[in-house]
Amino acid sequence: MVASAPIGPRHHAILMDRKDDAVRVLWMLPRNMWTANISMRIQWSSQARLVRLINYINTGRK
């Protein structure tokens, strides 16, 4: 999958190495949904993993 890197090359490399659904769904989301409360909008079996990934990204941005 080809995706742009909205959060920088280091995080981009980490995310693109992951082959799970959490990353694939994450890259398909519009930019305005890149928030820590994303699990409230998306109900799925891997939402806990997605929240951990979002929190990691948000921490890296500060």
Rosetta blueprint (number, residue, H / E / L):
1 M L
2 V L
3 A L
4 S L
5 A L
6 P L
7 I L
8 G L
9 P H
10 R H
11 H H
12 H H
13 A H
14 I H
15 L H
16 M H
17 D H
18 R L
19 K L
20 D L
21 D H
22 A H
23 V H
24 R H
25 V H
26 L H
27 W H
28 M H
29 L L
30 P L
31 R H
32 N H
33 M H
34 W L
35 T L
36 A L
37 N L
38 I H
39 S H
40 M H
41 R L
42 I L
43 Q L
44 W L
45 S L
46 S L
47 Q H
48 A H
49 R H
50 L H
51 V H
52 R H
53 L H
54 I H
55 N H
56 Y H
57 I H
58 N H
59 T H
60 G H
61 R H
62 K L
